[in-house]
């Protein structure tokens, strides 16, 4: 399973490498960017709007345990 965006940055030959999200409404997958067209695999705008279906606030982080989010502060015993 890919957990990082493998899209290319617009104008650069660098991999995007941002976190990947999935739209829980339509199933589209991609990263979140603050401007349209910055990454070739952009799936969401900065306001969490899905680029494919336009739904807002319906994204989930793919593999949060792999990118360092093990638990919330409320459930962290340390």
C-alpha positions as CSV (number, residue, x, y, z in Angstrom):
1,X,0.0,0.0,0.0
2,X,1.3,3.4,-1.0
3,X,1.2,5.8,2.0
4,X,2.9,8.8,0.4
5,X,1.9,10.8,-2.8
6,X,4.0,9.7,-5.7
7,X,2.8,12.5,-8.0
8,X,5.2,15.1,-9.4
9,X,5.4,18.7,-8.3
10,X,4.3,21.1,-11.0
11,X,7.4,22.7,-12.6
12,X,9.9,20.3,-10.8
13,X,11.0,16.8,-11.4
14,X,10.6,16.1,-7.6
15,X,8.1,13.6,-6.1
16,X,5.4,15.3,-4.0
17,X,5.8,12.9,-1.1
18,X,2.8,14.4,0.8
19,X,0.4,12.3,2.9
20,X,-2.3,10.4,1.0
21,X,-6.0,10.7,1.8
22,X,-9.1,8.9,0.5
23,X,-12.5,10.5,-0.1
24,X,-15.0,8.5,1.9
25,X,-17.8,9.7,-0.4
26,X,-16.4,8.7,-3.9
27,X,-13.2,6.7,-3.1
28,X,-10.8,9.1,-4.9
29,X,-7.3,9.1,-3.5
30,X,-4.7,11.9,-3.5
31,X,-2.8,14.4,-1.5
32,X,-3.9,17.8,-0.2
33,X,-2.4,21.0,-1.6
34,X,-3.0,24.7,-0.9
35,X,-3.3,25.6,-4.6
36,X,-4.8,23.8,-7.6
37,X,-2.4,21.9,-9.9
38,X,0.6,21.9,-7.6
39,X,0.9,18.1,-7.7
40,X,-0.1,15.7,-10.5
41,X,-1.8,13.4,-7.9
42,X,-3.6,16.1,-6.0
43,X,-6.9,14.8,-4.6
44,X,-8.0,17.5,-2.2
45,X,-7.8,21.3,-1.9
46,X,-6.7,22.9,1.3
47,X,-10.3,23.2,2.6
48,X,-10.6,19.3,2.3
49,X,-12.7,19.6,-0.9
50,X,-12.3,16.5,-3.1
51,X,-11.1,17.4,-6.5
52,X,-13.0,14.6,-8.1
53,X,-16.5,14.9,-6.6
54,X,-16.5,18.2,-4.8
55,X,-17.5,16.8,-1.4
56,X,-16.0,18.8,1.6
57,X,-14.8,17.3,4.8
58,X,-15.1,13.6,3.8
59,X,-11.4,12.6,3.6
60,X,-9.5,10.1,5.7
61,X,-5.7,9.7,6.1
62,X,-4.4,6.5,4.6
63,X,-2.3,4.3,6.9
64,X,-2.0,6.8,9.8
65,X,0.0,4.3,11.8
66,X,2.6,4.4,9.0
67,X,3.0,8.2,8.9
68,X,3.4,8.6,12.7
69,X,-0.1,9.1,14.0
70,X,-0.5,6.3,16.5
71,X,-3.2,7.7,18.7
72,X,-4.8,11.0,19.7
73,X,-3.7,12.8,22.8
74,X,-6.8,11.8,24.6
75,X,-6.0,8.1,24.2
76,X,-2.2,8.4,24.8
77,X,-1.3,6.9,28.1
78,X,2.0,8.7,28.2
